[in-house]
Amino acid sequence: HWAQMQLDGYGIKRDPEAAFRWFGIAALSKRADAINMLGRCHELGWGTPVDYAKAVDCYRDAAEKSYDWAQYNLGCRLLDGRDVGRDPDQAFALFTKAVAQGHMKSLNMLGRCYEHGWGCPQDMAEAVRWYRRSAEEGDFRGQYRYGQLLLDRGLLDEAVSLLRLAVDNTPVEMCSDIAVALREHPEPRIQEIGARAQARALVS
């Protein structure tokens, strides 16, 4: 995909503005993946000013075509609620549909929904089940939250192993928040993981 290559700078100079234009051209043919990426550009300011309302319109269009990434992205926007009415019920339904199609990142979001009672009855046992599935599929958010829950239950060895894995998989720009949380823990092995997260954060 030429637009994705321009966005990522893969083998060519990175050019988000050109990528945005090409995603727009591809979206004219009603391709769900292109419409979703156009939404990402609007949401994150890739080649165009940030516009959450336009992002939501794109995600909704692609989600209605049963595109799993758009279902996930729209669900996240509906939980956030900026420039769109917050709708946890619809978000939960969208994550469920995405998971049914094999969308792994939505596993963690179902865990969050069950943990907080967003669009479903609050059920910590169900939350743990979804976080565990997310962690097993390699999602760093699921690994981190499931590791925290194992730590809360006193399963230190399992928690240490999973939290180390989570820190290694977390993008460097997101490591600083993890570092703060873990470095304040009384257990030295958890503090060590926090220091590891801090070291990764400094790379960014």
LINLINSUL-V649829 format. One line per field, one symbol per residue. burial: b if it has 24 or more other ideal C-beta (glycine too) atoms within 12 Angstrom, else e. Layout:
# LINLINSUL-V649829
burial=???
This chain:
# LINLINSUL-V649829
burial=eebbebbeeeeeeeebebbbbbbbebbeeebbbbbbbbbbbbbeebbbeebbebbbbbbbbbbebebbbbbbbbbbbbbeeeebeeebebbbbbbbbbbeeebbbbbbbbbbbbbeebbbeeeeeebbebbbbbbebebbbbbbbbbbbbbeeeeeeebbebbbbbbebbeeeebeebbebbbebeeeebeebbbbbbebbeee
